[in-house]
Amino acid sequence: MKGFIMINVEPGTEKAVFDILIRIKGVTEVVPVYGERDFIAIADVEGISDLNRTVMEIREIEDVTNTQTILGMELKF
């Protein structure tokens, strides 16, 4: 299961937060982005409980001000 976690941080803390995000279990990639969000973290986890743990760990980072998570969808043809 993939989760795309959009993250906002306090201005000026981007480098410090990035360094923490890349060490979180389940996070496979962290992409700095332009626009309303500062980062998109891509989590590749076994299930919803693992994704929940990952998101909660991200939310506990001191300078993270907001998150929004989108679940990846599996298409079956």
N, CA, C and O atoms as a Maestro MAE file, in Angstrom:
{
 s_m_m2io_version
 :::
 2.0.0
}

f_m_ct {
 s_m_title
 :::
 protein
 m_atom[308] {
  # First column is atom index #
  i_m_mmod_type
  r_m_x_coord
  r_m_y_coord
  r_m_z_coord
  i_m_residue_number
  s_m_chain_name
  s_m_pdb_residue_name
  s_m_pdb_atom_name
  i_m_atomic_number
  :::
  1 25 0.844 -1.169 0.000 1 A "MET " " N  " 7
  2 3 0.000 0.000 0.000 1 A "MET " " CA " 6
  3 2 0.889 1.232 0.000 1 A "MET " " C  " 6
  4 15 1.865 1.324 0.746 1 A "MET " " O  " 8
  5 25 0.524 2.172 -0.857 2 A "LYS " " N  " 7
  6 3 1.274 3.426 -0.896 2 A "LYS " " CA " 6
  7 2 0.422 4.555 -0.349 2 A "LYS " " C  " 6
  8 15 -0.783 4.631 -0.590 2 A "LYS " " O  " 8
  9 25 1.085 5.429 0.395 3 A "GLY " " N  " 7
  10 3 0.466 6.647 0.884 3 A "GLY " " CA " 6
  11 2 1.314 7.829 0.460 3 A "GLY " " C  " 6
  12 15 2.543 7.780 0.505 3 A "GLY " " O  " 8
  13 25 0.643 8.887 0.051 4 A "PHE " " N  " 7
  14 3 1.317 10.118 -0.355 4 A "PHE " " CA " 6
  15 2 0.964 11.159 0.691 4 A "PHE " " C  " 6
  16 15 -0.181 11.602 0.780 4 A "PHE " " O  " 8
  17 25 1.962 11.551 1.489 5 A "ILE " " N  " 7
  18 3 1.741 12.424 2.634 5 A "ILE " " CA " 6
  19 2 2.272 13.801 2.286 5 A "ILE " " C  " 6
  20 15 3.479 14.010 2.157 5 A "ILE " " O  " 8
  21 25 1.341 14.740 2.137 6 A "MET " " N  " 7
  22 3 1.713 16.116 1.829 6 A "MET " " CA " 6
  23 2 1.945 16.837 3.151 6 A "MET " " C  " 6
  24 15 1.141 16.737 4.078 6 A "MET " " O  " 8
  25 25 3.056 17.566 3.223 7 A "ILE " " N  " 7
  26 3 3.531 18.094 4.502 7 A "ILE " " CA " 6
  27 2 3.856 19.569 4.387 7 A "ILE " " C  " 6
  28 15 4.483 20.010 3.424 7 A "ILE " " O  " 8
  29 25 3.417 20.333 5.395 8 A "ASN " " N  " 7
  30 3 3.826 21.727 5.550 8 A "ASN " " CA " 6
  31 2 4.704 21.837 6.786 8 A "ASN " " C  " 6
  32 15 4.487 21.152 7.785 8 A "ASN " " O  " 8
  33 25 5.708 22.720 6.699 9 A "VAL " " N  " 7
  34 3 6.621 22.933 7.822 9 A "VAL " " CA " 6
  35 2 6.792 24.430 8.075 9 A "VAL " " C  " 6
  36 15 6.459 25.265 7.233 9 A "VAL " " O  " 8
  37 25 7.313 24.740 9.243 10 A "GLU " " N  " 7
  38 3 7.624 26.128 9.571 10 A "GLU " " CA " 6
  39 2 8.701 26.638 8.606 10 A "GLU " " C  " 6
  40 15 9.649 25.912 8.306 10 A "GLU " " O  " 8
  41 25 8.566 27.876 8.118 11 A "PRO " " N  " 7
  42 3 9.580 28.434 7.220 11 A "PRO " " CA " 6
  43 2 10.972 28.396 7.863 11 A "PRO " " C  " 6
  44 15 11.139 28.710 9.041 11 A "PRO " " O  " 8
  45 25 11.949 28.007 7.066 12 A "GLY " " N  " 7
  46 3 13.324 27.960 7.531 12 A "GLY " " CA " 6
  47 2 13.733 26.630 8.152 12 A "GLY " " C  " 6
  48 15 14.900 26.433 8.490 12 A "GLY " " O  " 8
  49 25 12.767 25.710 8.304 13 A "THR " " N  " 7
  50 3 13.095 24.418 8.921 13 A "THR " " CA " 6
  51 2 13.115 23.268 7.918 13 A "THR " " C  " 6
  52 15 13.190 22.103 8.307 13 A "THR " " O  " 8
  53 25 13.048 23.589 6.647 14 A "GLU " " N  " 7
  54 3 12.923 22.558 5.618 14 A "GLU " " CA " 6
  55 2 14.043 21.513 5.672 14 A "GLU " " C  " 6
  56 15 13.765 20.315 5.622 14 A "GLU " " O  " 8
  57 25 15.287 21.945 5.772 15 A "LYS " " N  " 7
  58 3 16.417 21.008 5.780 15 A "LYS " " CA " 6
  59 2 16.363 20.080 6.989 15 A "LYS " " C  " 6
  60 15 16.562 18.873 6.855 15 A "LYS " " O  " 8
  61 25 16.098 20.632 8.154 16 A "ALA " " N  " 7
  62 3 16.042 19.817 9.373 16 A "ALA " " CA " 6
  63 2 14.905 18.796 9.307 16 A "ALA " " C  " 6
  64 15 15.088 17.640 9.688 16 A "ALA " " O  " 8
  65 25 13.743 19.214 8.832 17 A "VAL " " N  " 7
  66 3 12.609 18.296 8.728 17 A "VAL " " CA " 6
  67 2 12.893 17.233 7.666 17 A "VAL " " C  " 6
  68 15 12.594 16.059 7.882 17 A "VAL " " O  " 8
  69 25 13.459 17.618 6.537 18 A "PHE " " N  " 7
  70 3 13.809 16.659 5.489 18 A "PHE " " CA " 6
  71 2 14.716 15.566 6.046 18 A "PHE " " C  " 6
  72 15 14.509 14.383 5.779 18 A "PHE " " O  " 8
  73 25 15.722 15.967 6.821 19 A "ASP " " N  " 7
  74 3 16.671 15.001 7.378 19 A "ASP " " CA " 6
  75 2 15.985 13.999 8.311 19 A "ASP " " C  " 6
  76 15 16.416 12.851 8.413 19 A "ASP " " O  " 8
  77 25 14.927 14.429 8.987 20 A "ILE " " N  " 7
  78 3 14.159 13.517 9.852 20 A "ILE " " CA " 6
  79 2 13.251 12.625 9.012 20 A "ILE " " C  " 6
  80 15 13.164 11.420 9.248 20 A "ILE " " O  " 8
  81 25 12.579 13.218 8.038 21 A "LEU " " N  " 7
  82 3 11.626 12.467 7.222 21 A "LEU " " CA " 6
  83 2 12.268 11.277 6.521 21 A "LEU " " C  " 6
  84 15 11.675 10.200 6.462 21 A "LEU " " O  " 8
  85 25 13.470 11.459 5.991 22 A "ILE " " N  " 7
  86 3 14.102 10.382 5.224 22 A "ILE " " CA " 6
  87 2 14.516 9.203 6.102 22 A "ILE " " C  " 6
  88 15 14.857 8.142 5.580 22 A "ILE " " O  " 8
  89 25 14.494 9.367 7.415 23 A "ARG " " N  " 7
  90 3 14.861 8.280 8.329 23 A "ARG " " CA " 6
  91 2 13.652 7.548 8.901 23 A "ARG " " C  " 6
  92 15 13.822 6.599 9.668 23 A "ARG " " O  " 8
  93 25 12.443 7.959 8.552 24 A "ILE " " N  " 7
  94 3 11.240 7.339 9.115 24 A "ILE " " CA " 6
  95 2 10.955 6.018 8.407 24 A "ILE " " C  " 6
  96 15 10.952 5.941 7.178 24 A "ILE " " O  " 8
  97 25 10.716 4.987 9.204 25 A "LYS " " N  " 7
  98 3 10.423 3.661 8.660 25 A "LYS " " CA " 6
  99 2 9.176 3.720 7.781 25 A "LYS " " C  " 6
  100 15 8.145 4.263 8.177 25 A "LYS " " O  " 8
  101 25 9.288 3.158 6.594 26 A "GLY " " N  " 7
  102 3 8.166 3.136 5.667 26 A "GLY " " CA " 6
  103 2 8.222 4.239 4.626 26 A "GLY " " C  " 6
  104 15 7.620 4.110 3.561 26 A "GLY " " O  " 8
  105 25 8.935 5.324 4.913 27 A "VAL " " N  " 7
  106 3 9.060 6.425 3.950 27 A "VAL " " CA " 6
  107 2 10.146 6.043 2.942 27 A "VAL " " C  " 6
  108 15 11.304 5.834 3.304 27 A "VAL " " O  " 8
  109 25 9.748 5.957 1.672 28 A "THR " " N  " 7
  110 3 10.699 5.536 0.639 28 A "THR " " CA " 6
  111 2 11.274 6.700 -0.150 28 A "THR " " C  " 6
  112 15 12.327 6.579 -0.776 28 A "THR " " O  " 8
  113 25 10.570 7.835 -0.114 29 A "GLU " " N  " 7
  114 3 11.038 9.005 -0.856 29 A "GLU " " CA " 6
  115 2 10.427 10.253 -0.243 29 A "GLU " " C  " 6
  116 15 9.282 10.241 0.208 29 A "GLU " " O  " 8
  117 25 11.207 11.334 -0.233 30 A "VAL " " N  " 7
  118 3 10.721 12.643 0.216 30 A "VAL " " CA " 6
  119 2 11.046 13.638 -0.891 30 A "VAL " " C  " 6
  120 15 12.203 13.803 -1.276 30 A "VAL " " O  " 8
  121 25 10.001 14.302 -1.399 31 A "VAL " " N  " 7
  122 3 10.165 15.215 -2.522 31 A "VAL " " CA " 6
  123 2 9.813 16.634 -2.085 31 A "VAL " " C  " 6
  124 15 8.662 16.891 -1.731 31 A "VAL " " O  " 8
  125 25 10.770 17.562 -2.099 32 A "PRO " " N  " 7
  126 3 10.424 18.962 -1.866 32 A "PRO " " CA " 6
  127 2 9.615 19.465 -3.066 32 A "PRO " " C  " 6
  128 15 9.947 19.156 -4.211 32 A "PRO " " O  " 8
  129 25 8.567 20.232 -2.810 33 A "VAL " " N  " 7
  130 3 7.702 20.698 -3.896 33 A "VAL " " CA " 6
  131 2 7.405 22.189 -3.750 33 A "VAL " " C  " 6
  132 15 7.497 22.759 -2.663 33 A "VAL " " O  " 8
  133 25 7.045 22.803 -4.879 34 A "TYR " " N  " 7
  134 3 6.574 24.184 -4.887 34 A "TYR " " CA " 6
  135 2 5.062 24.172 -4.741 34 A "TYR " " C  " 6
  136 15 4.409 23.199 -5.120 34 A "TYR " " O  " 8
  137 25 4.506 25.231 -4.203 35 A "GLY " " N  " 7
  138 3 3.055 25.327 -4.091 35 A "GLY " " CA " 6
  139 2 2.610 25.395 -2.651 35 A "GLY " " C  " 6
  140 15 3.329 25.898 -1.788 35 A "GLY " " O  " 8
  141 25 1.414 24.883 -2.395 36 A "GLU " " N  " 7
  142 3 0.828 24.970 -1.062 36 A "GLU " " CA " 6
  143 2 1.532 24.081 -0.053 36 A "GLU " " C  " 6
  144 15 1.463 24.347 1.147 36 A "GLU " " O  " 8
  145 25 2.202 23.042 -0.500 37 A "ARG " " N  " 7
  146 3 2.897 22.106 0.392 37 A "ARG " " CA " 6
  147 2 4.397 22.290 0.265 37 A "ARG " " C  " 6
  148 15 4.896 22.835 -0.720 37 A "ARG " " O  " 8
  149 25 5.108 21.822 1.287 38 A "ASP " " N  " 7
  150 3 6.565 21.896 1.272 38 A "ASP " " CA " 6
  151 2 7.208 20.582 0.818 38 A "ASP " " C  " 6
  152 15 8.236 20.588 0.141 38 A "ASP " " O  " 8
  153 25 6.595 19.458 1.196 39 A "PHE " " N  " 7
  154 3 7.113 18.136 0.849 39 A "PHE " " CA " 6
  155 2 5.969 17.198 0.515 39 A "PHE " " C  " 6
  156 15 4.836 17.390 0.957 39 A "PHE " " O  " 8
  157 25 6.285 16.182 -0.272 40 A "ILE " " N  " 7
  158 3 5.437 15.001 -0.379 40 A "ILE " " CA " 6
  159 2 6.321 13.827 0.011 40 A "ILE " " C  " 6
  160 15 7.349 13.566 -0.615 40 A "ILE " " O  " 8
  161 25 5.902 13.124 1.058 41 A "ALA " " N  " 7
  162 3 6.605 11.914 1.471 41 A "ALA " " CA " 6
  163 2 5.824 10.727 0.916 41 A "ALA " " C  " 6
  164 15 4.602 10.662 1.049 41 A "ALA " " O  " 8
  165 25 6.529 9.802 0.301 42 A "ILE " " N  " 7
  166 3 5.902 8.601 -0.234 42 A "ILE " " CA " 6
  167 2 6.211 7.458 0.729 42 A "ILE " " C  " 6
  168 15 7.369 7.135 0.993 42 A "ILE " " O  " 8
  169 25 5.137 6.859 1.243 43 A "ALA " " N  " 7
  170 3 5.283 5.733 2.161 43 A "ALA " " CA " 6
  171 2 4.831 4.464 1.449 43 A "ALA " " C  " 6
  172 15 3.781 4.446 0.808 43 A "ALA " " O  " 8
  173 25 5.613 3.422 1.562 44 A "ASP " " N  " 7
  174 3 5.260 2.121 1.009 44 A "ASP " " CA " 6
  175 2 5.208 1.155 2.186 44 A "ASP " " C  " 6
  176 15 6.243 0.745 2.711 44 A "ASP " " O  " 8
  177 25 3.990 0.795 2.595 45 A "VAL " " N  " 7
  178 3 3.784 0.032 3.827 45 A "VAL " " CA " 6
  179 2 2.881 -1.170 3.565 45 A "VAL " " C  " 6
  180 15 2.276 -1.285 2.500 45 A "VAL " " O  " 8
  181 25 2.798 -2.057 4.543 46 A "GLU " " N  " 7
  182 3 2.001 -3.279 4.413 46 A "GLU " " CA " 6
  183 2 0.497 -3.019 4.492 46 A "GLU " " C  " 6
  184 15 -0.276 -3.659 3.779 46 A "GLU " " O  " 8
  185 25 0.078 -2.099 5.340 47 A "GLY " " N  " 7
  186 3 -1.356 -1.888 5.524 47 A "GLY " " CA " 6
  187 2 -1.654 -0.547 6.167 47 A "GLY " " C  " 6
  188 15 -0.758 0.259 6.418 47 A "GLY " " O  " 8
  189 25 -2.929 -0.331 6.426 48 A "ILE " " N  " 7
  190 3 -3.393 0.963 6.942 48 A "ILE " " CA " 6
  191 2 -2.829 1.264 8.326 48 A "ILE " " C  " 6
  192 15 -2.559 2.425 8.636 48 A "ILE " " O  " 8
  193 25 -2.645 0.248 9.162 49 A "SER " " N  " 7
  194 3 -2.095 0.510 10.495 49 A "SER " " CA " 6
  195 2 -0.647 0.980 10.405 49 A "SER " " C  " 6
  196 15 -0.220 1.833 11.183 49 A "SER " " O  " 8
  197 25 0.109 0.426 9.457 50 A "ASP " " N  " 7
  198 3 1.491 0.879 9.265 50 A "ASP " " CA " 6
  199 2 1.523 2.305 8.718 50 A "ASP " " C  " 6
  200 15 2.363 3.113 9.115 50 A "ASP " " O  " 8
  201 25 0.599 2.603 7.802 51 A "LEU " " N  " 7
  202 3 0.527 3.964 7.271 51 A "LEU " " CA " 6
  203 2 0.156 4.940 8.373 51 A "LEU " " C  " 6
  204 15 0.715 6.034 8.452 51 A "LEU " " O  " 8
  205 25 -0.785 4.549 9.225 52 A "ASN " " N  " 7
  206 3 -1.178 5.399 10.345 52 A "ASN " " CA " 6
  207 2 0.017 5.689 11.256 52 A "ASN " " C  " 6
  208 15 0.205 6.825 11.692 52 A "ASN " " O  " 8
  209 25 0.819 4.667 11.540 53 A "ARG " " N  " 7
  210 3 1.997 4.859 12.386 53 A "ARG " " CA " 6
  211 2 2.973 5.831 11.741 53 A "ARG " " C  " 6
  212 15 3.533 6.694 12.417 53 A "ARG " " O  " 8
  213 25 3.177 5.692 10.437 54 A "THR " " N  " 7
  214 3 4.090 6.575 9.715 54 A "THR " " CA " 6
  215 2 3.598 8.019 9.751 54 A "THR " " C  " 6
  216 15 4.374 8.935 10.020 54 A "THR " " O  " 8
  217 25 2.310 8.220 9.480 55 A "VAL " " N  " 7
  218 3 1.744 9.572 9.497 55 A "VAL " " CA " 6
  219 2 1.830 10.174 10.892 55 A "VAL " " C  " 6
  220 15 2.169 11.348 11.036 55 A "VAL " " O  " 8
  221 25 1.530 9.396 11.914 56 A "MET " " N  " 7
  222 3 1.603 9.914 13.283 56 A "MET " " CA " 6
  223 2 3.034 10.301 13.652 56 A "MET " " C  " 6
  224 15 3.247 11.291 14.353 56 A "MET " " O  " 8
  225 25 4.006 9.533 13.189 57 A "GLU " " N  " 7
  226 3 5.406 9.876 13.456 57 A "GLU " " CA " 6
  227 2 5.786 11.183 12.757 57 A "GLU " " C  " 6
  228 15 6.514 12.004 13.317 57 A "GLU " " O  " 8
  229 25 5.299 11.368 11.552 58 A "ILE " " N  " 7
  230 3 5.557 12.624 10.835 58 A "ILE " " CA " 6
  231 2 4.909 13.790 11.567 58 A "ILE " " C  " 6
  232 15 5.526 14.846 11.711 58 A "ILE " " O  " 8
  233 25 3.695 13.618 12.025 59 A "ARG " " N  " 7
  234 3 2.982 14.699 12.727 59 A "ARG " " CA " 6
  235 2 3.639 15.081 14.041 59 A "ARG " " C  " 6
  236 15 3.439 16.191 14.535 59 A "ARG " " O  " 8
  237 25 4.424 14.169 14.616 60 A "GLU " " N  " 7
  238 3 5.108 14.453 15.881 60 A "GLU " " CA " 6
  239 2 6.375 15.287 15.693 60 A "GLU " " C  " 6
  240 15 6.943 15.771 16.672 60 A "GLU " " O  " 8
  241 25 6.822 15.462 14.459 61 A "ILE " " N  " 7
  242 3 8.012 16.290 14.214 61 A "ILE " " CA " 6
  243 2 7.668 17.722 14.582 61 A "ILE " " C  " 6
  244 15 6.650 18.258 14.143 61 A "ILE " " O  " 8
  245 25 8.512 18.331 15.379 62 A "GLU " " N  " 7
  246 3 8.226 19.647 15.975 62 A "GLU " " CA " 6
  247 2 7.810 20.708 14.969 62 A "GLU " " C  " 6
  248 15 6.859 21.444 15.229 62 A "GLU " " O  " 8
  249 25 8.475 20.814 13.847 63 A "ASP " " N  " 7
  250 3 8.206 21.909 12.914 63 A "ASP " " CA " 6
  251 2 7.216 21.565 11.808 63 A "ASP " " C  " 6
  252 15 7.009 22.369 10.899 63 A "ASP " " O  " 8
  253 25 6.598 20.384 11.866 64 A "VAL " " N  " 7
  254 3 5.537 20.038 10.925 64 A "VAL " " CA " 6
  255 2 4.258 20.720 11.385 64 A "VAL " " C  " 6
  256 15 3.832 20.551 12.527 64 A "VAL " " O  " 8
  257 25 3.650 21.490 10.492 65 A "THR " " N  " 7
  258 3 2.448 22.248 10.867 65 A "THR " " CA " 6
  259 2 1.165 21.654 10.320 65 A "THR " " C  " 6
  260 15 0.088 21.932 10.848 65 A "THR " " O  " 8
  261 25 1.254 20.829 9.256 66 A "ASN " " N  " 7
  262 3 0.048 20.287 8.649 66 A "ASN " " CA " 6
  263 2 0.420 19.094 7.773 66 A "ASN " " C  " 6
  264 15 1.480 19.075 7.147 66 A "ASN " " O  " 8
  265 25 -0.465 18.104 7.738 67 A "THR " " N  " 7
  266 3 -0.292 16.993 6.806 67 A "THR " " CA " 6
  267 2 -1.631 16.670 6.153 67 A "THR " " C  " 6
  268 15 -2.697 16.939 6.708 67 A "THR " " O  " 8
  269 25 -1.549 16.097 4.986 68 A "GLN " " N  " 7
  270 3 -2.719 15.553 4.304 68 A "GLN " " CA " 6
  271 2 -2.246 14.300 3.588 68 A "GLN " " C  " 6
  272 15 -1.228 14.321 2.896 68 A "GLN " " O  " 8
  273 25 -2.984 13.210 3.753 69 A "THR " " N  " 7
  274 3 -2.556 11.928 3.205 69 A "THR " " CA " 6
  275 2 -3.539 11.451 2.151 69 A "THR " " C  " 6
  276 15 -4.756 11.521 2.327 69 A "THR " " O  " 8
  277 25 -2.983 10.967 1.061 70 A "ILE " " N  " 7
  278 3 -3.772 10.379 -0.018 70 A "ILE " " CA " 6
  279 2 -3.326 8.931 -0.158 70 A "ILE " " C  " 6
  280 15 -2.128 8.655 -0.227 70 A "ILE " " O  " 8
  281 25 -4.281 8.004 -0.201 71 A "LEU " " N  " 7
  282 3 -3.970 6.596 -0.361 71 A "LEU " " CA " 6
  283 2 -3.846 6.246 -1.827 71 A "LEU " " C  " 6
  284 15 -4.655 6.679 -2.648 71 A "LEU " " O  " 8
  285 25 -2.837 5.467 -2.156 72 A "GLY " " N  " 7
  286 3 -2.698 4.968 -3.510 72 A "GLY " " CA " 6
  287 2 -3.759 3.917 -3.776 72 A "GLY " " C  " 6
  288 15 -4.180 3.203 -2.866 72 A "GLY " " O  " 8
  289 25 -4.185 3.827 -5.013 73 A "MET " " N  " 7
  290 3 -5.233 2.895 -5.407 73 A "MET " " CA " 6
  291 2 -4.641 1.798 -6.280 73 A "MET " " C  " 6
  292 15 -3.765 2.054 -7.106 73 A "MET " " O  " 8
  293 25 -5.119 0.595 -6.094 74 A "GLU " " N  " 7
  294 3 -4.671 -0.519 -6.914 74 A "GLU " " CA " 6
  295 2 -5.760 -0.835 -7.924 74 A "GLU " " C  " 6
  296 15 -6.873 -1.211 -7.556 74 A "GLU " " O  " 8
  297 25 -5.432 -0.680 -9.200 75 A "LEU " " N  " 7
  298 3 -6.401 -0.987 -10.256 75 A "LEU " " CA " 6
  299 2 -6.293 -2.456 -10.629 75 A "LEU " " C  " 6
  300 15 -5.196 -2.985 -10.809 75 A "LEU " " O  " 8
  301 25 -7.426 -3.096 -10.740 76 A "LYS " " N  " 7
  302 3 -7.445 -4.502 -11.158 76 A "LYS " " CA " 6
  303 2 -8.247 -4.594 -12.437 76 A "LYS " " C  " 6
  304 15 -9.425 -4.240 -12.474 76 A "LYS " " O  " 8
  305 25 -7.602 -5.071 -13.480 77 A "PHE " " N  " 7
  306 3 -8.275 -5.198 -14.787 77 A "PHE " " CA " 6
  307 2 -8.524 -6.647 -15.109 77 A "PHE " " C  " 6
  308 15 -9.078 -6.959 -16.163 77 A "PHE " " O  " 8
  :::
 }
 m_bond[307] {
  # First column is bond index #
  i_m_from
  i_m_to
  i_m_order
  :::
  1 1 2 1
  2 2 3 1
  3 3 4 2
  4 3 5 1
  5 5 6 1
  6 6 7 1
  7 7 8 2
  8 7 9 1
  9 9 10 1
  10 10 11 1
  11 11 12 2
  12 11 13 1
  13 13 14 1
  14 14 15 1
  15 15 16 2
  16 15 17 1
  17 17 18 1
  18 18 19 1
  19 19 20 2
  20 19 21 1
  21 21 22 1
  22 22 23 1
  23 23 24 2
  24 23 25 1
  25 25 26 1
  26 26 27 1
  27 27 28 2
  28 27 29 1
  29 29 30 1
  30 30 31 1
  31 31 32 2
  32 31 33 1
  33 33 34 1
  34 34 35 1
  35 35 36 2
  36 35 37 1
  37 37 38 1
  38 38 39 1
  39 39 40 2
  40 39 41 1
  41 41 42 1
  42 42 43 1
  43 43 44 2
  44 43 45 1
  45 45 46 1
  46 46 47 1
  47 47 48 2
  48 47 49 1
  49 49 50 1
  50 50 51 1
  51 51 52 2
  52 51 53 1
  53 53 54 1
  54 54 55 1
  55 55 56 2
  56 55 57 1
  57 57 58 1
  58 58 59 1
  59 59 60 2
  60 59 61 1
  61 61 62 1
  62 62 63 1
  63 63 64 2
  64 63 65 1
  65 65 66 1
  66 66 67 1
  67 67 68 2
  68 67 69 1
  69 69 70 1
  70 70 71 1
  71 71 72 2
  72 71 73 1
  73 73 74 1
  74 74 75 1
  75 75 76 2
  76 75 77 1
  77 77 78 1
  78 78 79 1
  79 79 80 2
  80 79 81 1
  81 81 82 1
  82 82 83 1
  83 83 84 2
  84 83 85 1
  85 85 86 1
  86 86 87 1
  87 87 88 2
  88 87 89 1
  89 89 90 1
  90 90 91 1
  91 91 92 2
  92 91 93 1
  93 93 94 1
  94 94 95 1
  95 95 96 2
  96 95 97 1
  97 97 98 1
  98 98 99 1
  99 99 100 2
  100 99 101 1
  101 101 102 1
  102 102 103 1
  103 103 104 2
  104 103 105 1
  105 105 106 1
  106 106 107 1
  107 107 108 2
  108 107 109 1
  109 109 110 1
  110 110 111 1
  111 111 112 2
  112 111 113 1
  113 113 114 1
  114 114 115 1
  115 115 116 2
  116 115 117 1
  117 117 118 1
  118 118 119 1
  119 119 120 2
  120 119 121 1
  121 121 122 1
  122 122 123 1
  123 123 124 2
  124 123 125 1
  125 125 126 1
  126 126 127 1
  127 127 128 2
  128 127 129 1
  129 129 130 1
  130 130 131 1
  131 131 132 2
  132 131 133 1
  133 133 134 1
  134 134 135 1
  135 135 136 2
  136 135 137 1
  137 137 138 1
  138 138 139 1
  139 139 140 2
  140 139 141 1
  141 141 142 1
  142 142 143 1
  143 143 144 2
  144 143 145 1
  145 145 146 1
  146 146 147 1
  147 147 148 2
  148 147 149 1
  149 149 150 1
  150 150 151 1
  151 151 152 2
  152 151 153 1
  153 153 154 1
  154 154 155 1
  155 155 156 2
  156 155 157 1
  157 157 158 1
  158 158 159 1
  159 159 160 2
  160 159 161 1
  161 161 162 1
  162 162 163 1
  163 163 164 2
  164 163 165 1
  165 165 166 1
  166 166 167 1
  167 167 168 2
  168 167 169 1
  169 169 170 1
  170 170 171 1
  171 171 172 2
  172 171 173 1
  173 173 174 1
  174 174 175 1
  175 175 176 2
  176 175 177 1
  177 177 178 1
  178 178 179 1
  179 179 180 2
  180 179 181 1
  181 181 182 1
  182 182 183 1
  183 183 184 2
  184 183 185 1
  185 185 186 1
  186 186 187 1
  187 187 188 2
  188 187 189 1
  189 189 190 1
  190 190 191 1
  191 191 192 2
  192 191 193 1
  193 193 194 1
  194 194 195 1
  195 195 196 2
  196 195 197 1
  197 197 198 1
  198 198 199 1
  199 199 200 2
  200 199 201 1
  201 201 202 1
  202 202 203 1
  203 203 204 2
  204 203 205 1
  205 205 206 1
  206 206 207 1
  207 207 208 2
  208 207 209 1
  209 209 210 1
  210 210 211 1
  211 211 212 2
  212 211 213 1
  213 213 214 1
  214 214 215 1
  215 215 216 2
  216 215 217 1
  217 217 218 1
  218 218 219 1
  219 219 220 2
  220 219 221 1
  221 221 222 1
  222 222 223 1
  223 223 224 2
  224 223 225 1
  225 225 226 1
  226 226 227 1
  227 227 228 2
  228 227 229 1
  229 229 230 1
  230 230 231 1
  231 231 232 2
  232 231 233 1
  233 233 234 1
  234 234 235 1
  235 235 236 2
  236 235 237 1
  237 237 238 1
  238 238 239 1
  239 239 240 2
  240 239 241 1
  241 241 242 1
  242 242 243 1
  243 243 244 2
  244 243 245 1
  245 245 246 1
  246 246 247 1
  247 247 248 2
  248 247 249 1
  249 249 250 1
  250 250 251 1
  251 251 252 2
  252 251 253 1
  253 253 254 1
  254 254 255 1
  255 255 256 2
  256 255 257 1
  257 257 258 1
  258 258 259 1
  259 259 260 2
  260 259 261 1
  261 261 262 1
  262 262 263 1
  263 263 264 2
  264 263 265 1
  265 265 266 1
  266 266 267 1
  267 267 268 2
  268 267 269 1
  269 269 270 1
  270 270 271 1
  271 271 272 2
  272 271 273 1
  273 273 274 1
  274 274 275 1
  275 275 276 2
  276 275 277 1
  277 277 278 1
  278 278 279 1
  279 279 280 2
  280 279 281 1
  281 281 282 1
  282 282 283 1
  283 283 284 2
  284 283 285 1
  285 285 286 1
  286 286 287 1
  287 287 288 2
  288 287 289 1
  289 289 290 1
  290 290 291 1
  291 291 292 2
  292 291 293 1
  293 293 294 1
  294 294 295 1
  295 295 296 2
  296 295 297 1
  297 297 298 1
  298 298 299 1
  299 299 300 2
  300 299 301 1
  301 301 302 1
  302 302 303 1
  303 303 304 2
  304 303 305 1
  305 305 306 1
  306 306 307 1
  307 307 308 2
  :::
 }
}
